[in-house]
Each structure stands twice: as structure tokens, then as C-alpha cells.
Amino acid sequence: MAEEKKSQSKGMGPINPFTSKEPSRAPGERKKRSGAVSEYKKSLVEKQTLKRLYGLSEKQFKKYVLNALGKMGRIENVSDELIKYLEKRLDNVVFRLGLAKTRAMSRQMVNHSYFLVNGKPVNIPSYQVKKGDIITLKETKKKKPIFKDLLVELKKRETHTWLNLNKEKVEAKAVGEPSLAEVAPPVEISLIFEFYSR
């Protein structure tokens, strides 16, 4: 018994896996830092968060980011510019106006020509709404079951300040530009720019 204790104290006996210390590392091998998130991982998470929020593909989202980055030095705030690109998409405008419960639903509606822009049907979700544009729901579409309680829902809704909505007519006008401050996205946009600048 004494011999067994002696051999264990020298590290030669059986090791209890629940109490033993971690094995020693080879010379030069670095210990992985637990809980530390790399800068790359952080920027990837921020990018994915904003991309999914607007329901975009990687190709679409990257195009908007690179367009905003391309204006660096010529405009005051590239983060604000990126948000403008995203917010001015017609599918997002329809969602912001409360005419669809989700961006996915609004995209589907735009694809099926539910809306007119300046009196003409537009079925391109990425269409960039400009100041002065008038967006209306087609009269023939107002009878659809999904719009049964639309007027009641719209009365409870406040739209972003750059969109002026006539709730009775279900007609909206872009009277300004979307702003980063009003949108307040739940991400750090500078990290997204870093991700695509690598």
C-alpha cells in the first residue's frame, strides 16, 4: 500500500480523470484562450446579424457595403450611407409602413406587384425609393384577406420620419432620407466594414 502511494506521488500510478490536472503542453505550444472572441469572429457575427435582419443574400449585402465604402472620403458618414441603401429598398419601405408583418412577406408582395411607385407597378424588391416617390397599394389588392384589418393596424402604427403615410388612402410619400440614428441597428457597423476590408 505504501509502495502504491509512493508510485502515485511520483506520477507513475493510475490517474483519476476527474481530478487530474491537464497534461503538460509541448514546448512552444500556446494555450487556447477560453472565452476570448477573435476580431474576425466579432465582425463576422455583426455582418451576419445585419444581413439577416434585412433578409439579404451575401452577394446583395456585400454590394451595399462596398458601395458605401466606395464613398469614403466623399461623404461624412459611411455607416449612415449603408443604412440608407438598406432602408430605401422597396421591400423594407413596405415593411416600415406596416403593410407587411415581416420583410420576407413584403418582398413576396413586391415580387407579385402589389405596389405602385409614382403610379407605376414595381416588382423589384431592391428598388431604391427616392425622396418624392409615392408608394401606394393597388386597389385590387386591398380586397385580399391579408389586408382585412389593415386600416385598424395602421392607426396604431408610427412610421419613420422620412416616410409620410396617409393611412386612409394607404399611400405613402418619401419626404426625406432614412438616418442611422433613427434606425439604430443592433450592430457595430464599423466591424462590418472591417470584415469586408480584409
C-alpha positions as CSV (number, residue, x, y, z in Angstrom):
1,M,0.0,0.0,0.0
2,A,2.8,2.3,0.9
3,E,4.5,1.4,-2.4
4,E,1.3,2.3,-4.3
5,K,1.1,5.7,-2.7
6,K,4.8,6.3,-3.3
7,S,4.5,5.4,-7.0
8,Q,1.4,7.7,-7.4
9,S,3.2,10.6,-5.8
10,K,5.9,10.2,-8.5
11,G,3.2,10.3,-11.2
12,M,3.6,6.7,-12.1
13,G,0.3,5.3,-10.8
14,P,-3.3,5.4,-12.3
15,I,-4.6,8.9,-12.9
16,N,-8.2,9.9,-11.9
17,P,-9.5,11.8,-15.0
18,F,-11.9,13.8,-12.8
19,T,-9.2,15.2,-10.5
20,S,-6.1,15.2,-12.5
21,K,-4.6,18.4,-14.0
22,E,-4.5,18.9,-17.7
23,P,-1.5,17.3,-19.4
24,S,1.5,19.5,-19.9
25,R,1.8,21.1,-23.4
26,A,4.7,20.6,-25.7
27,P,7.4,23.3,-25.8
28,G,6.2,26.3,-27.8
29,E,2.5,25.2,-27.8
30,R,0.2,28.0,-26.8
31,K,-2.8,27.5,-24.6
32,K,-6.1,28.5,-26.3
33,R,-7.7,31.4,-24.6
34,S,-11.2,30.3,-23.5
35,G,-13.9,32.9,-23.9
36,A,-11.8,35.2,-26.0
37,V,-13.5,36.1,-29.3
38,S,-11.3,37.0,-32.2
39,E,-11.8,40.3,-34.0
40,Y,-12.7,38.3,-37.2
41,K,-15.4,36.3,-35.3
42,K,-16.9,39.6,-33.9
43,S,-17.0,41.3,-37.3
44,L,-18.5,38.1,-38.9
45,V,-21.3,38.0,-36.3
46,E,-22.1,41.7,-36.8
47,K,-22.2,41.2,-40.6
48,Q,-24.4,38.1,-40.4
49,T,-26.8,39.9,-37.9
50,L,-27.4,42.9,-40.2
51,K,-27.6,40.8,-43.4
52,R,-30.2,38.5,-41.8
53,L,-32.2,41.5,-40.4
54,Y,-32.8,42.7,-43.9
55,G,-33.1,39.2,-45.3
56,L,-30.4,39.6,-48.0
57,S,-28.1,37.2,-49.7
58,E,-24.3,37.5,-49.2
59,K,-23.9,38.9,-52.7
60,Q,-26.6,41.6,-52.2
61,F,-25.3,42.7,-48.8
62,K,-21.7,42.8,-49.9
63,K,-22.7,45.1,-52.8
64,Y,-24.3,47.6,-50.5
65,V,-21.3,47.5,-48.1
66,L,-18.8,48.0,-50.9
67,N,-20.9,50.8,-52.4
68,A,-20.9,52.6,-49.1
69,L,-17.1,52.0,-48.6
70,G,-16.5,53.4,-52.1
71,K,-17.8,56.8,-50.9
72,M,-15.4,57.0,-48.0
73,G,-13.7,60.4,-48.0
74,R,-16.5,61.9,-50.2
75,I,-19.3,61.7,-47.6
76,E,-19.4,62.5,-43.9
77,N,-20.6,59.1,-42.6
78,V,-20.3,55.8,-44.5
79,S,-22.3,53.9,-41.8
80,D,-25.2,56.2,-42.4
81,E,-24.8,55.6,-46.2
82,L,-25.0,51.8,-45.7
83,I,-28.2,52.2,-43.7
84,K,-29.7,54.4,-46.3
85,Y,-29.1,51.8,-49.0
86,L,-30.7,49.1,-46.9
87,E,-33.7,51.2,-45.6
88,K,-34.6,52.6,-49.0
89,R,-35.1,49.2,-50.6
90,L,-38.8,49.0,-51.6
91,D,-39.4,45.7,-49.7
92,N,-38.0,47.4,-46.5
93,V,-40.2,50.5,-47.0
94,V,-43.3,48.4,-47.3
95,F,-42.3,46.7,-44.1
96,R,-41.6,50.0,-42.3
97,L,-45.0,51.3,-43.4
98,G,-46.7,48.4,-41.7
99,L,-48.1,47.0,-44.9
100,A,-46.4,43.6,-44.2
101,K,-45.7,41.9,-40.9
102,T,-42.2,40.8,-42.0
103,R,-39.6,41.8,-44.6
104,A,-39.9,38.3,-46.1
105,M,-43.7,38.9,-46.6
106,S,-43.1,42.4,-48.0
107,R,-40.5,41.0,-50.5
108,Q,-43.1,38.5,-51.7
109,M,-45.7,41.2,-52.1
110,V,-43.4,43.4,-54.1
111,N,-42.5,40.4,-56.3
112,H,-46.2,40.0,-57.0
113,S,-46.7,43.6,-58.0
114,Y,-48.8,44.6,-55.0
115,F,-47.5,48.2,-55.1
116,L,-47.2,51.2,-57.3
117,V,-44.4,53.7,-57.2
118,N,-45.4,57.0,-58.7
119,G,-48.4,55.3,-60.3
120,K,-46.4,52.5,-62.0
121,P,-46.2,48.9,-60.8
122,V,-42.7,48.0,-59.4
123,N,-41.9,44.3,-58.7
124,I,-38.2,44.7,-57.8
125,P,-37.7,44.4,-54.0
126,S,-34.3,46.2,-54.2
127,Y,-35.8,49.3,-55.9
128,Q,-34.3,52.3,-54.2
129,V,-37.1,54.6,-53.0
130,K,-36.1,58.3,-53.6
131,K,-37.3,61.5,-51.9
132,G,-40.6,62.5,-53.5
133,D,-41.6,58.9,-54.5
134,I,-45.2,58.0,-53.8
135,I,-45.9,54.3,-52.8
136,T,-49.4,53.0,-53.0
137,L,-51.1,49.7,-52.5
138,K,-53.0,48.6,-55.6
139,E,-56.8,49.0,-55.3
140,T,-57.3,45.4,-56.5
141,K,-55.0,44.1,-53.8
142,K,-56.8,45.9,-50.9
143,K,-59.5,43.3,-51.0
144,K,-57.1,40.4,-50.2
145,P,-57.7,38.6,-46.9
146,I,-54.3,39.6,-45.5
147,F,-55.4,43.3,-45.6
148,K,-58.7,42.7,-43.8
149,D,-57.6,44.6,-40.6
150,L,-55.0,46.8,-42.3
151,L,-56.7,50.2,-41.5
152,V,-57.0,49.2,-37.9
153,E,-53.4,48.1,-37.7
154,L,-52.1,51.3,-39.5
155,K,-53.9,53.5,-37.0
156,K,-51.7,52.1,-34.2
157,R,-48.5,52.4,-36.2
158,E,-45.9,55.2,-36.2
159,T,-43.7,55.3,-39.3
160,H,-40.2,56.5,-39.6
161,T,-39.9,60.3,-40.0
162,W,-38.7,60.1,-43.6
163,L,-41.9,58.4,-44.7
164,N,-45.3,60.2,-44.6
165,L,-48.2,57.7,-44.6
166,N,-51.8,58.6,-45.5
167,K,-53.5,55.8,-43.5
168,E,-56.9,56.2,-45.1
169,K,-55.6,56.0,-48.7
170,V,-52.8,53.6,-47.8
171,E,-50.5,55.8,-49.7
172,A,-47.0,56.9,-48.6
173,K,-44.5,59.6,-49.7
174,A,-40.8,59.6,-49.1
175,V,-40.3,63.1,-47.7
176,G,-36.6,62.7,-46.6
177,E,-33.8,60.3,-46.1
178,P,-33.5,57.4,-43.6
179,S,-30.9,58.0,-40.8
180,L,-28.7,55.8,-38.8
181,A,-29.8,57.5,-35.6
182,E,-33.5,56.7,-36.2
183,V,-32.9,53.1,-37.4
184,A,-30.5,52.3,-34.6
185,P,-29.5,48.9,-35.9
186,P,-28.3,46.4,-33.2
187,V,-24.8,46.1,-34.6
188,E,-21.5,47.8,-34.7
189,I,-21.3,48.8,-38.4
190,S,-17.6,49.7,-38.2
191,L,-16.8,46.0,-37.7
192,I,-18.8,45.1,-40.8
193,F,-16.7,47.5,-42.8
194,E,-13.6,45.9,-41.3
195,F,-14.8,42.4,-42.3
196,Y,-15.1,43.4,-46.0
197,S,-11.8,45.4,-45.9
198,R,-9.6,42.5,-45.0
